[in-house]
Each structure stands twice: as structure tokens, then as C-alpha cells.
């Protein structure tokens, strides 16, 4: 049987609409969920294993999935995300587009939506901050449907009106959307899940729909098997004390090993170097050890890692890299990068 890799999820949306709060909330979860399977901190990402997701969704769990969990990219702003491409698309397999339900669409919501459209990234809309709807009575961590049923009729009406406005905004931009509980075909319609990143309401449904969506796309187009060459996208180039220049990256395919020769595509052309070290964050309980990182010999996709490599001065956030074994590999990589940058430029122009 093929080994399925963890789908990569990005959270996008207008500034202050709640991206950071949502990621924090999912990361912190409740203790049982954490103990259920160990939420793992990566470099620039957080991995939520399926067992922890099931624990968060336990009241409503009704899907049968085979993915190992979800890897959330911690990218704070979507600006960086525009560069975070990977072979033939966006870095993320799936996305959450977060919108403050009380504010509706804003310029960066719009931009994020266009990025998702360009890359054909499946996404769910999280209509955030429902706890701020006048009269809303919060129920910590509760599924949305349950909390909604407990609200006054007038409050439910307020929420519904805002959801209709969101449906309208999405419709104007070519998306057929609806509140998630009214959707049958999740590959044709965009689901809107009302949530509160602050109280955790609606997060069970949001996570369950994400894994459901991953599962559906997995049967179709998502390439989620751990196979082939190690490939990744650079998140950031950083100077680290005692290590020199390093880059943080999301490995989205294959297995990367210390000693591997890699090609990295930058604006100035392709850099060929080799992996001197692969670092992962140390678990919190080992933090007393002097380094924040621990060294590993190899890592398998999907993962957030720090790579130590010589000659990476010209590397930029958003650069692609892959393992190369021969000069032909390097040439092929160069060709591919060139072509992909052109294709993306054309697609973006057409918008
Ligand atoms: P980001 O810029 O998208 O990352 O937004 P933040 O997560 O930093 O949130 C911006 C502000 O909105 C912060 O003060 C949060 O505490 C607040 N906020 C985020 N989500 C919620 C929510 O669900 N309910 C309420 N009441 N406030 C929220």
C-alpha cells in the first residue's frame, strides 16, 4: 500500500480577521486532544495528527479517512503565501479562508481568494468571530450546530443574514457557496463554517470538513503519496548562531537526507548545493538543552524543517528546491522552474 502524506493546509485572510488566533487555538487544543496523538511542532508549521483531530471532533465525527493528519503552515500573512508556490500550484493542498463575519470581505480577503482561484486550491471559508454577534451566548469548544441551536431566534437570524452576505460576495467572484450543513457536494460548492477562533465554537466542524475535503481530493487529484524526489519550498532564509546561513522549508514530497545534493531555484538562477544538516524543533520537554533544534539524518514529507547548506546567499522565500543526482537533473530542474514561473505569470495576468 502507498503511504499517504499529510496534506498541507494554509490559513489565509485579511489582517486581524483571526488567522493567528485560529492557529493558536488549534495548536493549544485541549489536553486530551494533545495527548491523543501528540501535536508536533515543525519549523514554520504544526502537525495535527488524525487522532487529535478526532478527539477535537469527537461529538460529531462521522468520516472515514486515511490521511495521517494535517500540517498547518504557520505563515502569518498571505503576502508570503503568494510566493509559496510549488510544482504546478500553491504550496498548500488545502486552505482555510478566514473572514471576520462582522466585517465581511476586505481587500486581502479578495487577494487571497484570487490566489486560491489561480492555483485551484480547494478551500473552506471560516466565518470567524461569531461570538461578537450581538446577543451570542458562547459555548466553549462546542460544535457550531449545537451552539447555534442554543441561541435566540433573533441571534440566529443575525448570523444567517451575515452568512447570506458572504454567499453573495463569493457568488460575485464566481464561487457557489453555502453554509456547510446545506452542502451535499463539497467539490462543487464552497463550504462556509461559522466559527469563533476565540471560544473554539465551530472548530470541530471546520477540522472535520478539512479532513473530509482532503479525503475527497485525494481520491481525485491531490498528489499525497510519499514518493519520488525530495521537493520543497523555502519559507525563509535565516542566519542561525553557530550554524551560519540556513533556510526554513516545507518539504512536500519525498525523503530528504543529509548529504543530498539539491538545486534551489532563485530569481538569479539555480543554485546547486548540498544538505549539510537537517534540523527540527526540539520537543518542549527537552528545551533545557542548549539548542532549540535537534539534528536528524532524514525527513519524509510533509514536514517543516530547517536546512543547513553552504552557498545559499541568493535563496529567497518561495524558492523551490529538489534533490538532484546528475547534470541532467539540474538542467531539467532549471527548465521546469523557468517554465513554471512563466506559466504562473501568464495565469496571473489573465485574472
Ligand atoms: P490575524 O491578523 O488574521 O492573524 O488576526 P489575529 O488572530 O491576530 O486576530 C486579530 C484580533 O482579533 C485579536 O485581537 C484577536 O484576539 C481577535 N480575534 C480573533 N478571533 C476572534 C474571535 O473569534 N472572536 C473575537 N471576539 N475576537 C477574535
Boltz pocket constraint, residues with backbone or C-beta under 6 A from the ligand:
constraints:
  - pocket:
      binder: B
      contacts: [[A, 13], [A, 14], [A, 15], [A, 16], [A, 17], [A, 18], [A, 19], [A, 20], [A, 21], [A, 22], [A, 76], [A, 128], [A, 129], [A, 130], [A, 131], [A, 132], [A, 195], [A, 196], [A, 197], [A, 198], [A, 199]]
      max_distance: 6.0
